Each structure stands twice: as structure tokens, then as C-alpha cells.
Amino acid sequence: MAGLRAAREPGVLVTITDVRGHAPREAGAKMVVSASSRWASIGGGNLEAEAVTRARALLSAGGVVPESYTVSLSDRAPAPHGVQCCGGEVTVLLEPLPVVPAVAIFGIGHVGLELARILARHDLDLHLVDSREESLSEAALAPLRDAVAAVHVHHIPVIPELVLAELPAGARVLVLTHDHAEDFAIVEAALRCDHLGAIGLIGSSAKWARFRSRLLESLPAEVVDRVETPIGLAGLSTSKDPAAIAVSAAAALLAAIEREGAHAGG
């Protein structure tokens, strides 16, 4: 499961949840299935082959809701992958292991750190990028020690926008550095990357008006207007308090991720 997560490849966790009578494995036996591989075993034969088939069908459909079914291990039961006549009955649970969302925060200052603290409590791949080494020191990131998210730290002292090419497909980008010139360089580079998701920029309407005018010199309006600014929920996004800005931005981002997940799940 950790290997699939690191490779950003979806999978299915298969678990025997109940056994009645005789079966090849006991309740609690597990295996993991991906589109092309499998790990461990729930007992082989038709039982396992059927689980793999169902798991891969779930993957193919993009399913996100767990499924459960029961298999009879009898020579009189349908067995497309070979007869198992142990005599028992087995209940199998299929739990999708989707690729987790990826979020990149450029600028781990007052707002960026508050935002990272909130997002780190969620199941994400969280990328923290800053050109200032002190902003990414062990002491500075101490509030993230209990993170649920997989946190990836990128210290790029000269050209932080180079990290963009390394981000996973669909990664959401939030730009809130200490330097408007750095903000502009990151936004411009992000707009030229086809593999990224939403792009959010912190700042005032005046800042965005200047940025937009410059961006339109080399990019089409429909591309430039992918940038979401100001970031955050309407009504909260006008606050200048770092914690309030972070709460607003995190809430808007998590709501967008939830909407996207609900759409993907049908």
C-alpha cells in the first residue's frame, strides 16, 4: 500500500471479513491488487481469482466506495476460475485505495505555515516549497510533526518554479511567497504546465490586475484566467489575519477536492 501511494497508483485492499465452515484462509487475511500486480494472498484458486477480477473492475470504473460479496466454496457453486470444494463460505471486502490529492504550497511564511498546519491533518501529498532555507528548517516545520499527510519539502534557493515540473499530475498549486516577483514567476510557469490542477494566488485585486496584464502579453486570456484569486471562501477571504486566511483557503481547497472526488465516484 505504501509503494502504491508513493507511485501514485490506485489499488484495492482485499480482506476476508468472515468465514463460515472450511476455507483456504482465515478471517482477516488480506491482499492488495493493482491494475497489473498483486501482493499477498487470500487463499488462491477461484476465491482469489474472483477477488482480483472484481478489484480490477472496481479500479477500471474509478470506484471509491467499498464493496462486499460472499463466495460459496462448493463444487456445486459457479466457479469461473476453477472449483474449490472446501465446503465453507467466505465474505470478501474490497476497499479502494485511490490516489490521494496533491497540493503544493509555494511560500511557507506566516500564512503558508498556517495553511500547511491545516492541510497536514488530511490525507494528502503535501509539497512545501520555499526559496528561504529557514522557512523549511526542522524547527520551523515542527508544527507538522504529527502530520497525516505525506509532507515533501523543497528548498529551491534560486528558481522555486522549477519544482512545478516535479509535481504529480493534477496537483493543486497555491502561490503565497514573500516576494511578488517570485509569485509572478511561479504563476507564469504554472500556467505553462499542462499537468497541473487549479492554481491559486494570494493577494489584492490590484496585484492581480498587474499580474494579469503582464501575463496576457504572452498567454491567452483563457489560460491566464485559470488563476483563482483571491484564494479562500467568499466572506472570509478579505481578512488579513494569517490564521483566518489559512482557514479560508484550506476550506475552499478541501471543498473543491471533495467535489472532484464525488464527481469521480459517480
C-alpha positions in Angstrom: 0.0 0.0 0.0 2.8 2.4 0.8 4.5 1.5 -2.5 1.3 2.2 -4.5 0.9 5.5 -2.7 4.4 6.6 -3.4 4.0 5.7 -7.1 0.6 7.5 -7.1 -1.0 4.3 -8.4 -4.6 3.3 -7.3 -5.2 -0.1 -5.8 -7.7 -2.2 -3.8 -7.3 -3.7 -0.4 -9.0 -7.1 -0.3 -9.9 -8.6 3.1 -11.6 -11.8 4.1 -14.0 -10.4 6.7 -16.0 -13.6 7.6 -15.5 -17.4 7.2 -18.2 -20.0 7.8 -17.0 -23.6 7.6 -13.8 -24.5 5.9 -11.8 -22.1 3.8 -8.2 -21.7 2.5 -7.6 -18.7 4.8 -8.9 -17.3 8.0 -10.9 -14.0 8.5 -8.5 -11.1 8.4 -6.4 -12.4 5.5 -5.5 -9.6 3.1 -4.1 -8.9 -0.3 -3.6 -5.8 -2.4 -4.4 -5.6 -6.0 -3.4 -3.0 -8.6 -4.2 -2.9 -12.3 -1.1 -5.0 -13.1 0.1 -6.6 -9.9 -1.0 -8.2 -6.7 0.6 -8.7 -3.3 0.0 -11.4 -0.6 -2.9 -13.9 -0.9 -6.4 -14.7 0.4 -6.1 -18.4 -0.4 -5.6 -18.8 -4.2 -7.9 -20.6 -6.6 -11.3 -19.3 -7.6 -11.7 -17.3 -4.4 -8.6 -15.2 -5.1 -9.1 -15.0 -8.9 -12.6 -13.7 -8.4 -11.4 -11.1 -5.9 -8.7 -9.9 -8.4 -11.2 -9.7 -11.2 -13.7 -7.7 -9.1 -10.9 -5.5 -7.7 -9.7 -4.6 -11.2 -13.3 -3.9 -12.3 -13.6 -1.5 -9.4 -10.3 0.2 -10.4 -11.4 0.4 -14.0 -14.7 2.0 -13.0 -12.9 4.5 -10.7 -14.9 3.3 -7.7 -14.3 4.9 -4.4 -17.0 3.1 -2.3 -16.1 -0.3 -0.6 -17.9 -3.4 -1.9 -18.6 -6.7 -0.1 -19.7 -10.0 -1.5 -19.9 -13.7 -0.5 -18.4 -16.7 -2.2 -19.5 -20.3 -1.6 -16.6 -22.8 -1.7 -18.6 -25.8 -3.1 -18.3 -28.0 -6.1 -21.9 -27.0 -6.9 -21.2 -23.2 -6.9 -20.4 -21.3 -10.1 -16.6 -21.2 -10.3 -15.3 -19.5 -13.5 -11.7 -19.7 -12.3 -11.7 -23.4 -11.1 -13.6 -25.4 -8.4 -12.8 -25.0 -4.7 -14.8 -27.6 -2.7 -13.6 -26.7 0.9 -17.3 -26.6 1.9 -17.3 -23.2 3.5 -18.5 -19.7 2.7 -16.3 -16.6 2.6 -17.2 -12.9 2.7 -14.8 -10.6 1.0 -14.4 -6.8 1.4 -12.9 -4.7 -1.4 -11.7 -1.3 -0.3 -10.5 1.1 -2.9 -7.1 2.8 -2.3 -7.4 5.9 -4.6 -4.5 8.2 -5.5 -4.6 10.9 -2.8 -4.9 14.5 -3.9 -1.6 16.5 -4.2 -1.3 20.1 -3.0 1.8 22.4 -3.4 2.2 25.5 -1.2 4.8 27.9 -2.6 5.8 30.2 0.3 5.9 28.9 3.9 5.7 32.2 5.7 3.0 33.2 8.2 0.1 32.3 6.0 1.8 29.3 4.3 2.7 27.7 7.5 -0.8 28.1 9.0 -2.2 26.6 5.8 0.3 23.7 5.9 -0.7 23.0 9.5 -4.4 22.6 8.5 -3.8 20.6 5.3 -1.2 18.4 7.0 -4.1 16.9 9.1 -5.7 15.5 5.9 -4.8 12.5 3.7 -2.8 14.4 1.0 0.5 14.6 -0.7 1.6 18.0 0.6 4.5 19.7 -1.1 6.1 22.7 0.7 8.3 25.0 -1.4 10.3 28.0 -0.4 13.4 29.8 -1.5 14.3 30.6 2.1 16.1 27.8 3.9 15.0 29.0 7.4 11.3 28.7 6.4 11.8 24.9 5.9 14.1 24.2 8.8 13.2 21.4 11.3 12.3 24.0 13.9 10.1 26.0 11.5 8.2 22.8 10.5 7.9 21.4 14.0 4.1 22.0 14.0 3.8 19.4 11.2 5.4 16.5 13.1 2.1 14.8 13.7 1.1 15.2 10.0 -1.4 12.7 8.5 -0.3 14.0 5.0 2.8 12.8 3.3 4.9 16.0 3.5 7.5 16.7 0.8 9.9 19.6 1.5 11.5 21.5 -1.4 14.1 24.2 -0.7 14.9 25.8 -4.0 17.0 28.9 -3.3 17.1 30.5 -6.8 14.2 29.3 -9.0 11.5 27.7 -6.9 9.2 27.4 -10.0 11.5 24.5 -11.2 9.6 22.3 -8.7 6.5 22.6 -10.8 7.7 20.0 -13.3 8.3 17.5 -10.5 4.7 17.8 -9.1 2.3 14.9 -9.8 -0.4 15.2 -12.4 -3.4 17.2 -11.1 -1.5 18.8 -8.2 -3.2 22.0 -7.0 -0.8 24.9 -6.6 -1.2 27.7 -4.1 1.2 30.7 -4.5 1.8 32.9 -1.5 5.5 33.7 -1.3 7.2 36.6 0.4 8.1 38.2 -2.9 5.7 39.4 -5.6 8.3 38.8 -8.3 8.6 35.2 -7.1 4.8 34.9 -7.1 4.6 36.1 -10.7 7.4 33.7 -11.9 5.7 30.7 -10.2 2.2 31.6 -11.6 3.5 32.2 -15.1 5.4 28.9 -15.1 2.4 27.0 -13.6 0.2 28.3 -16.4 2.6 26.8 -18.9 2.4 23.3 -17.3 -0.2 21.1 -18.8 -0.2 18.5 -16.0 -1.2 20.8 -13.0 -4.6 21.3 -11.4 -6.1 24.5 -10.0 -3.7 27.5 -9.4 -4.5 29.8 -6.6 -2.8 33.2 -5.8 -2.9 35.2 -2.7 -3.1 39.0 -2.9 -5.2 42.0 -3.7 -7.2 42.9 -6.8 -4.6 45.5 -7.6 -1.8 42.9 -7.5 -3.8 40.5 -9.7 -4.6 43.3 -12.2 -0.8 44.0 -12.7 -0.1 40.3 -12.9 -2.9 39.6 -15.4 -1.8 42.5 -17.7 1.7 41.1 -17.8 0.6 37.5 -18.3 -1.6 38.5 -21.2 1.5 39.7 -23.1 2.4 36.0 -23.7 -0.5 33.8 -22.8 -4.1 33.6 -24.0 -6.8 35.0 -21.7 -8.5 31.6 -21.2 -5.2 30.3 -19.9 -4.5 33.3 -17.6 -8.0 33.2 -16.2 -7.3 29.7 -14.8 -5.7 31.5 -11.8 -8.1 31.7 -8.8 -7.6 34.9 -6.8 -8.2 35.8 -4.1 -8.0 32.4 -2.6 -10.4 31.3 0.0 -14.1 31.3 0.8 -16.2 34.4 -0.1 -16.7 36.4 3.1 -13.5 35.2 4.8 -11.0 35.9 2.0 -10.9 39.6 2.8 -9.4 39.0 6.3 -5.7 39.9 6.7 -5.1 37.7 9.7 -2.8 34.8 8.7 -4.8 32.1 10.5 -8.1 33.4 9.1 -6.6 33.5 5.5 -5.3 29.9 6.0 -8.7 28.6 7.3 -10.5 30.2 4.4 -8.0 28.9 1.8 -8.0 25.4 3.3 -11.8 25.3 3.4 -12.1 26.3 -0.2 -9.5 23.9 -1.3 -10.9 20.9 0.6 -14.4 21.6 -0.7 -13.0 21.6 -4.2 -11.2 18.3 -3.6 -14.4 16.8 -2.1 -16.5 17.9 -5.1 -13.9 16.5 -7.5 -13.9 13.2 -5.6 -17.7 13.0 -5.6 -17.8 13.6 -9.3 -15.1 10.9 -9.9 -17.1 8.4 -7.8 -20.2 8.9 -10.0 
